[in-house]
Every structure is written in structure tokens, then in C-alpha cells.
């Protein structure tokens, strides 16, 4: 395999999680007697540009099929994040009725609904039919296509360029980085801005977040590497924010290289921070396997101890990161009886690989478990508040990442 950005042959393994099925390939009851396809889940670091990336073995359109079950609107905290972002971007950029906002990977319209409410024209680009239907039900124009250079050029020619392009938590999902970023250049108005949010590789390493690795995430980015990718395609970062979402993300404010935007001090500050952390040295990317194995071993030891002691353990949040953790640890329903999820699109199905049933929240009150494992640990505050009633019978919460915590 060669680096999906610079073409350098890849040899340095960053992390090897064995093999797993696609993390959002949830099963129906009728699928349980059929085999699943598992793919290697291995990350490499490019020695030339330091892009961390999965060994691509699964086709992009197979991972994001029409039956895709991830809907963004089932997290209250994520909706609040989206609403706050739209207000912030609209005011900072002066967006109005004569502008166009385009969101790439717009999912179920969770974000664009707030642009629409402000009277700002908007369009979503979303390849998964299930979420696109939900977005249209909100009145959001949604085009079912994968975004890339050809689509961007076609849209810009037939309609117009966009004043704000939102590409939040999609860059990691792109197999052909150069085609995607070339599309960003083509669709952006001359004085327009692109906002890109993505989990920061610095935080993935520092917070032991190996469970954020799954097949749908083709790439894992430092700021240095993303800035280099954008620059190749005539784009420039003029500001950057460090966010708490997804365990630590970056929000980039990007313009055409020749645009009049002045660069804020935050850009140089973050580059210096990454340099000080060692992210320009290959030594930084070696040794993470041991960290992941320690997290996995501690979690598995906890579950085995609970089983020996007759304690009931269940999960909350049928998130992709949870599927990575459970499959790498070899957890099955004998150790984690069920997983609750708020999304009706996941309820009644089974987690891929480990085949643990996904159920409604009422099961927690019915079964009164001793421990609830919060699999989407980035939503811990929201979930512990929602399930505070488990304290009535002495129930406790558990998170495995960055380290095992029982509280």
C-alpha cells in the first residue's frame, strides 16, 4: 500500500487491531445464522508526511450503504454543538439570504436545519439514502452523491460556488484525499470559507483513544499533515480552534491561498504545540500498540471479574468506537448482556462481530444492572445525567478509555 496523500510506500505499523467487521454493519435477527465478513484493521504511518491511515481493504460505497444506521440527531449534546457552530459561523462570516452553505456528509440534516432556520440557503451532500431521506423530511435539500472534484466542478458550473463549505467529521472518511480536497477548492467561492472538523491525532495518542480506529476512518490527522494536504490544492488555514468534541478535535477555518484573510496566531501556536509533542518525529508514532493492549486488557479483566462475582454488566451507546473495543477485546453477550441506544435505527439489531443485542433504555430499569459501560465515552456527561437513576439501586458507570474508571 502507498500513502493516500503523497504516494510513499507504507511500512511502519502504528496500530494493529487484528480484524473486525465494518463498525456500522449492524445485524438483523435474520443475519445471525449467516457469516460476517471481517477485514484487517491495521494502521500505518507515512514516513514522509506522517499521515496515519488504515490499510484499505473495503470499498467506500460498501461502508456507507443505503442502509447506514448512524443518524447524528440522536445525541442532544451533538445537536447543541451543531446549533452553536452555525450561530458562530454565521456571525463571524456574515452569512445571509444571498449566501450558500454546503455541508458535505450532511447526514440527517442535524446541522443544516439551523442554517435553514436562519434563512440561509443551504444544500447537503450525503451519499447514504437512509439519512438523506431523514434530512429531506426536515426540508433540507439533499443530494445523494459522494463528494469529489467531478461533483464540485459540476455543481459550481450548473449552480454556483459556496460561501461556506462545512466538512465536519468527514475528512477521515475519505479514501481519495486528493480528489476530495481538490473538490473543496473547486466548490469554494473566491472569498468563501471552509470549516473542517476532525479528531486530532495528538489527542488520540495522549488519551489512548485506539477505539476511534475503524474501517470507515481511513485517515488520522495531525494539524501539520492537514495543512500540507490543503496547501497542495491551493488552500490555506487562516484560523484553528481546539474543541472538546470526540475526545479532542480541531476546527479549521480555510480559504483560497490568495484570499485576503489574515492568519491568526492560533495557527503558529498549534504547529509549535505539535512540534513540541514530537509529531514530526517517527518515534512519536511507535509504541502505541502497547497502550491499546493495556486498555483492552484492563477492560477485559474487569468484565471477567464481574462475571466471576455474578455482577450484571450492560452497555450504553451502540457507537462505532464501542464496536472496535468490544471486538478487539473479544467481548460477547456472556460478558456484556446488551447495549442500549437511543436510535430506533439501531434498536432491535445486533452489534457487528460480537453480536450483542441493541435494546431500548427501558431494559435498564427492568434488569437493574450493577454496571453500565458507557461505550461513547465522549458523551459521558450527557449519558451519566440521563441514566442517573441507576444510583437508586447502587449501579455504577464504567468507561474504558483512556483508562478504566468505575464511578
Secondary structure, 3 states (H helix, E strand, C coil): CECCCCCCECCEEEEEEEEECCCCCCECHHHCCCCCCCEEEEEEECCCCCCEEECCCCCHHHHCCCCCCCCHHHCHHHHHHHHHHHHHHHHHHCCCCCCCEEEECCCCCCCHHHHHHCCCCEEEECCCHHHHHHHHHCCCCEECCCCCHHHHHHHHHHCCCEEEEEEECCHHHCCCHHHHHHHHHHHEEEEEEEEEEEEEHHHHHHCCCHHHCCCCCCEEECHHHHHHHHHHCCEEEEEEEEECHHHCEEEEEEEECCCCCCCCHHHHHHHHHHHHHCCCCHHHHCCHHHHHHHHHHHHHHHHHHHHHCCCCEEEECCCHHHHHHHHHHCCCCCCCCCEECCCCCCCCCECCCCCCEEECCHHHHHHCCCEEEECCHHHHHHHHHHCHHHHHHCCEEEECCCCCEEC
